[in-house]
């Protein structure tokens, strides 16, 4: 029997916000895909599978005390590595990345669930560490993340790898790592990477990135320089968003996305559909919903009853925040194009399911924030 205190202590603002985001996303996915398929609802039906699985998982996660996950952290960690390793061998390659398992008309992307698995297992790892005051104390947590991160890079999926990095640094900071140590860890590799790119462009030094990946990362700086190549997607995205003006062209009346001028408009560039059809006002409403989710996530993290719950909430919050900033940023031309989806909005059943499970973690932490009750 479900404890009424648990139901009473859920964060209903988060639940309503997520429901609105899911409904918003389904509407946008339908608009982006209905004109290009024999079955106009095909992609929406697949998305609904992710919604159903996601809410089922969310419910189960909320019902079980989040501390139970500590007992199975090793199983979760090893299972995550197994799936990420298996997709490299048996997976299907899509757009140059071997990230998918294909089962007939359906596909499954382990890297989406790997984010949640890393949050859960890293939170447990950090919770057991007494101190992170020394630079050397960071080596254990970094090694913990290095294995799944390495498998993601081998796919290669640079966008998801960056999500892992942001989650890791956010959780380390919340766990008590010193800011100067994190700045050193992040700043030095960034400077080295920038120097390698400069040497590659100037002197032809080989890089561990494929040429198309490098162009996607750097095209946002000056997309007009290669308007028919690497900069094409971004230029079309900005044209689509700009054409919507304040109120948009109207739902289902967009042309840039519907006619195929914006590639991947149902996934990576779904925000262009929002901007073109619903205009600035529609984009503002979507951002307001995301702001509400982030605000409540911060509240949940800071009011968690223990360190483990605080770390779990921080990891989920970091995952959502990076996805939102990067996806919308790359649609507006202010962030590199990395190909990560917009939570609850982009088409993708795996992403939808994993995101809803992550919301279940937030609700679990919030519902059990009062020590006297649980």
C-alpha positions as CSV (number, residue, x, y, z in Angstrom):
1,X,0.0,0.0,0.0
2,X,1.3,3.4,-0.9
3,X,2.1,5.7,2.0
4,X,-0.1,8.8,1.8
5,X,2.7,10.9,3.3
6,X,4.8,10.1,0.3
7,X,2.1,11.3,-2.1
8,X,1.5,14.4,0.0
9,X,5.2,15.3,0.0
10,X,5.8,15.1,-3.8
11,X,6.8,18.3,-5.6
12,X,3.7,18.8,-7.7
13,X,5.2,21.9,-9.4
14,X,7.9,19.7,-10.9
15,X,5.3,17.1,-12.0
16,X,3.0,19.6,-13.6
17,X,6.0,21.4,-15.3
18,X,7.2,18.1,-16.7
19,X,3.8,17.1,-17.9
20,X,3.5,20.5,-19.7
21,X,7.0,20.0,-21.2
22,X,6.1,16.5,-22.4
23,X,2.9,17.7,-24.0
24,X,4.7,20.6,-25.6
25,X,7.3,18.2,-26.9
26,X,4.8,15.8,-28.4
27,X,3.1,18.7,-30.2
28,X,6.4,20.0,-31.6
29,X,7.5,16.5,-32.7
30,X,4.2,16.0,-34.6
31,X,4.6,19.4,-36.3
32,X,8.2,18.5,-37.3
33,X,7.4,15.1,-38.7
34,X,3.8,14.8,-39.8
35,X,4.3,16.0,-43.3
36,X,7.2,13.8,-44.2
37,X,5.8,10.4,-43.2
38,X,3.1,8.1,-44.6
39,X,1.8,7.7,-41.1
40,X,1.8,11.2,-39.8
41,X,1.8,10.0,-36.2
42,X,4.6,7.4,-36.5
43,X,7.3,9.4,-34.7
44,X,4.7,10.6,-32.1
45,X,3.8,7.0,-31.4
46,X,7.4,6.1,-30.8
47,X,7.8,9.1,-28.5
48,X,4.7,8.0,-26.6
49,X,6.4,4.6,-25.9
50,X,9.2,6.6,-24.2
51,X,6.6,8.6,-22.3
52,X,4.8,5.5,-21.0
53,X,8.0,3.7,-20.0
54,X,9.3,6.9,-18.5
55,X,6.3,7.5,-16.2
56,X,6.2,3.9,-15.2
57,X,9.9,4.1,-14.2
58,X,9.3,7.4,-12.5
59,X,6.5,5.9,-10.4
60,X,8.6,2.9,-9.4
61,X,11.6,5.1,-8.5
62,X,9.5,7.3,-6.3
63,X,8.0,4.4,-4.4
64,X,11.4,3.0,-3.4
65,X,13.6,4.9,-1.0
66,X,16.6,6.3,-2.9
67,X,19.0,4.9,-0.4
68,X,18.2,1.4,-1.8
69,X,20.2,2.3,-4.9
70,X,23.3,2.4,-2.7
71,X,23.1,-1.4,-2.3
72,X,23.1,-2.0,-6.0
73,X,25.6,0.6,-7.1
74,X,28.1,-1.9,-8.3
75,X,25.5,-3.8,-10.3
76,X,24.4,-0.5,-11.9
77,X,27.9,0.5,-12.7
78,X,28.9,-2.8,-14.3
79,X,25.6,-3.1,-16.2
80,X,26.2,0.4,-17.5
81,X,29.7,-0.5,-18.8
82,X,28.4,-3.8,-20.3
83,X,25.7,-1.9,-22.3
84,X,28.1,0.8,-23.5
85,X,30.7,-1.9,-24.5
86,X,28.1,-4.0,-26.2
87,X,26.8,-1.2,-28.4
88,X,30.3,-0.7,-29.7
89,X,30.3,-4.3,-30.9
90,X,26.6,-5.0,-31.8
91,X,25.3,-1.5,-32.2
92,X,24.0,0.3,-35.3
93,X,25.9,3.3,-36.7
94,X,23.9,6.5,-37.1
95,X,25.4,9.7,-38.4
96,X,28.9,8.4,-37.8
97,X,28.3,7.2,-34.2
98,X,27.8,3.6,-33.1
99,X,25.4,4.5,-30.3
100,X,22.2,2.5,-31.0
101,X,20.7,-1.0,-30.6
102,X,18.1,-1.5,-33.4
103,X,15.1,-3.8,-32.8
104,X,13.0,-3.6,-36.0
105,X,11.3,-0.2,-36.1
106,X,12.5,0.6,-32.6
107,X,15.9,1.6,-31.4
108,X,17.5,2.0,-28.0
109,X,20.4,4.3,-27.0
110,X,22.3,3.1,-24.0
111,X,24.2,6.4,-23.6
112,X,21.0,8.2,-22.5
113,X,20.6,5.8,-19.6
114,X,24.3,5.9,-18.9
115,X,23.9,9.5,-17.7
116,X,21.4,8.4,-15.0
117,X,23.6,5.5,-14.1
118,X,26.7,7.7,-13.7
119,X,24.7,10.1,-11.5
120,X,23.5,7.3,-9.2
121,X,26.9,5.5,-8.9
122,X,29.0,8.7,-8.7
123,X,26.7,10.1,-5.9
124,X,27.3,6.9,-3.9
125,X,31.1,7.1,-4.5
126,X,31.3,10.7,-3.4
127,X,29.0,10.2,-0.4
128,X,31.5,7.6,0.9
129,X,34.5,9.9,0.6
130,X,35.3,11.7,3.8
131,X,37.2,14.6,2.1
132,X,37.9,16.2,-1.3
133,X,40.2,18.9,0.0
134,X,43.3,17.5,-1.7
135,X,43.8,17.5,-5.5
136,X,44.6,13.8,-5.2
137,X,41.3,13.1,-3.5
138,X,39.7,13.8,-6.9
139,X,41.5,10.9,-8.7
140,X,39.1,8.2,-7.4
141,X,35.9,10.0,-8.6
142,X,37.5,10.9,-11.9
143,X,38.6,7.2,-12.4
144,X,35.0,6.2,-11.6
145,X,33.7,8.3,-14.5
146,X,36.6,7.6,-16.8
147,X,35.5,4.1,-17.9
148,X,32.0,5.0,-19.1
149,X,33.2,8.3,-20.5
150,X,35.9,6.5,-22.5
151,X,33.4,4.1,-24.0
152,X,31.2,7.1,-25.0
153,X,34.1,8.8,-26.7
154,X,34.9,5.6,-28.6
155,X,31.4,5.6,-30.2
156,X,32.2,8.5,-30.8
157,X,29.6,10.7,-29.1
158,X,31.3,14.0,-28.1
159,X,28.0,15.6,-27.0
160,X,27.2,13.0,-24.4
161,X,30.8,13.0,-23.3
162,X,30.5,16.7,-22.5
163,X,27.4,16.0,-20.5
164,X,29.3,13.5,-18.4
165,X,32.0,16.1,-17.8
166,X,29.5,18.7,-16.7
167,X,27.7,16.3,-14.4
168,X,31.0,15.2,-12.8
169,X,32.3,18.7,-12.1
170,X,28.9,19.8,-10.7
171,X,28.7,16.8,-8.4
172,X,32.4,17.2,-7.3
173,X,31.7,20.8,-6.4
174,X,28.6,20.0,-4.4
175,X,30.6,17.2,-2.6
176,X,33.1,19.7,-1.4
177,X,35.9,19.8,-4.0
178,X,37.9,23.1,-4.1
179,X,37.1,25.5,-6.9
180,X,40.7,26.0,-7.8
181,X,41.3,22.3,-8.2
182,X,38.2,22.0,-10.5
183,X,39.4,25.0,-12.5
184,X,42.7,23.4,-13.0
185,X,41.2,20.1,-14.0
186,X,38.9,21.9,-16.5
187,X,41.1,24.7,-17.7
188,X,44.3,22.8,-18.6
189,X,42.6,20.2,-20.9
190,X,40.6,23.0,-22.5
191,X,43.7,25.0,-23.2
192,X,45.4,21.9,-24.5
193,X,42.4,21.1,-26.7
194,X,42.3,24.7,-28.1
195,X,46.1,24.5,-28.8
196,X,45.7,21.2,-30.7
197,X,42.9,22.6,-32.8
198,X,45.0,25.6,-33.7
199,X,47.9,23.4,-34.6
200,X,45.7,21.2,-36.7
201,X,44.2,24.1,-38.6
202,X,47.5,25.9,-39.0
203,X,50.0,23.1,-39.4
204,X,47.9,20.0,-40.2
205,X,48.6,18.2,-36.8
206,X,46.4,15.1,-36.6
207,X,43.6,15.0,-34.1
208,X,41.7,12.1,-32.4
209,X,38.5,13.7,-33.9
210,X,37.0,13.0,-37.3
211,X,37.0,16.0,-39.6
212,X,33.2,16.3,-39.6
213,X,33.2,16.5,-35.8
214,X,35.8,19.2,-35.8
215,X,33.8,21.2,-38.3
216,X,30.7,20.9,-36.3
217,X,32.5,22.1,-33.1
218,X,34.0,25.2,-34.8
219,X,31.4,26.1,-37.4
220,X,29.3,28.2,-34.9
221,X,32.2,30.8,-34.8
222,X,31.6,31.7,-38.5
223,X,28.9,29.6,-40.1
224,X,28.8,31.8,-43.2
225,X,32.4,30.7,-44.0
226,X,31.1,27.3,-45.1
227,X,27.5,28.1,-45.8
228,X,26.9,25.0,-47.9
229,X,28.9,22.7,-45.7
230,X,29.5,22.7,-41.9
231,X,27.7,26.0,-41.4
232,X,24.6,25.0,-43.3
233,X,22.6,23.6,-40.4
234,X,23.2,26.5,-38.2
235,X,22.4,29.2,-40.8
236,X,19.1,27.4,-41.6
237,X,18.3,27.1,-37.9
238,X,18.9,30.8,-37.4
239,X,16.8,31.7,-40.4
240,X,14.0,29.5,-39.2
241,X,14.0,31.0,-35.7
242,X,14.3,34.6,-37.0
243,X,11.4,34.1,-39.4
244,X,9.0,33.4,-36.5
245,X,9.4,36.9,-35.1
246,X,7.3,37.6,-32.0
247,X,4.2,35.4,-32.5
248,X,5.4,32.9,-35.0
249,X,3.9,31.7,-38.3
250,X,1.4,29.5,-36.5
251,X,1.3,25.9,-35.4
252,X,1.9,23.5,-38.3
253,X,2.5,26.4,-40.6
254,X,6.3,26.5,-40.5
255,X,8.2,26.0,-43.8
256,X,11.9,25.8,-43.0
257,X,11.6,22.7,-40.9
258,X,8.6,21.1,-42.7
259,X,10.2,21.4,-46.1
260,X,13.5,20.0,-44.9
261,X,15.7,23.1,-45.0
262,X,16.7,22.5,-41.4
263,X,18.2,19.0,-41.0
264,X,17.4,16.9,-37.9
265,X,14.7,19.4,-37.1
266,X,12.8,16.8,-35.0
267,X,15.8,16.1,-32.7
268,X,18.9,18.3,-32.5
269,X,17.2,21.4,-34.0
270,X,13.7,21.0,-32.6
271,X,13.9,24.5,-31.1
272,X,13.8,25.9,-34.6
273,X,10.3,24.5,-35.0
274,X,9.3,26.3,-31.7
275,X,10.9,29.6,-32.9
276,X,9.5,29.5,-36.4
277,X,5.9,28.4,-35.6
278,X,5.4,29.9,-32.1
279,X,7.8,32.8,-32.3
280,X,9.6,34.6,-29.5
281,X,6.5,34.1,-27.3
282,X,6.5,30.3,-27.7
283,X,10.2,30.2,-27.0
284,X,9.8,32.3,-23.9
285,X,7.1,30.0,-22.6
286,X,9.3,27.0,-23.2
287,X,12.2,28.6,-21.4
288,X,9.9,29.6,-18.5
289,X,9.0,25.9,-18.1
290,X,12.7,24.9,-18.1
291,X,13.5,27.7,-15.6
292,X,10.8,26.4,-13.3
293,X,12.2,22.9,-13.5
294,X,15.8,24.1,-12.8
295,X,14.6,26.3,-9.9
296,X,12.7,23.5,-8.3
297,X,15.7,21.2,-8.9
298,X,18.0,23.6,-7.0
299,X,15.5,23.7,-4.1
300,X,15.3,19.9,-4.0
301,X,19.1,19.7,-3.9
302,X,19.6,22.2,-1.1
303,X,16.8,20.8,1.0
304,X,17.7,17.1,0.7
305,X,18.0,15.4,4.1
306,X,21.5,14.0,3.5
307,X,24.6,14.3,1.3
308,X,23.6,11.3,-0.9
309,X,20.3,12.9,-1.8
310,X,21.9,16.2,-2.4
311,X,24.4,14.7,-4.8
312,X,21.7,12.8,-6.7
313,X,19.6,15.9,-7.2
314,X,22.7,17.9,-8.2
315,X,23.6,15.3,-10.9
316,X,20.1,15.4,-12.3
317,X,20.0,19.1,-12.3
318,X,23.4,19.4,-14.0
319,X,22.3,17.0,-16.7
320,X,19.1,19.0,-17.5
321,X,20.9,22.3,-17.3
322,X,23.7,21.3,-19.7
323,X,21.2,19.8,-22.2
324,X,19.0,22.9,-22.2
325,X,21.9,25.4,-22.5
326,X,23.8,23.5,-25.2
327,X,20.8,22.5,-27.3
328,X,19.1,25.9,-27.4
329,X,22.5,27.6,-27.6
330,X,23.6,25.7,-30.7
331,X,20.2,26.5,-32.3
332,X,20.9,30.2,-31.7
333,X,24.5,30.0,-32.9
334,X,26.2,30.7,-29.6
335,X,27.3,27.2,-28.7
336,X,29.1,24.4,-30.7
337,X,26.9,21.9,-32.5
338,X,27.2,18.7,-30.5
339,X,24.0,16.9,-31.3
340,X,22.5,16.5,-27.9
341,X,18.6,16.6,-27.5
342,X,16.4,19.1,-25.8
343,X,14.9,17.4,-22.7
344,X,11.3,16.3,-23.1
345,X,11.0,18.2,-26.5
346,X,13.3,16.4,-29.0
347,X,12.2,13.2,-30.6
348,X,13.8,10.1,-29.0
349,X,12.1,7.5,-26.8
350,X,15.4,6.7,-25.0
351,X,16.0,10.3,-24.1
352,X,12.4,10.8,-23.0
353,X,12.5,7.6,-20.8
354,X,15.8,8.5,-19.2
355,X,14.8,12.1,-18.5
356,X,11.6,11.0,-16.8
357,X,13.5,8.5,-14.7
358,X,15.8,11.3,-13.7
359,X,12.7,13.3,-12.6
360,X,11.7,10.3,-10.5
361,X,15.0,10.7,-8.7
362,X,14.3,14.4,-7.9
363,X,10.8,13.5,-6.6
364,X,12.3,10.7,-4.5
365,X,14.8,13.0,-2.8
366,X,12.2,15.7,-2.2
367,X,9.5,13.4,-0.8
368,X,11.9,12.0,1.7
369,X,13.5,15.3,2.7
370,X,12.1,15.2,6.2
371,X,14.0,12.8,8.4
372,X,11.3,12.4,10.9
373,X,8.8,11.1,8.4
374,X,11.0,8.4,6.6
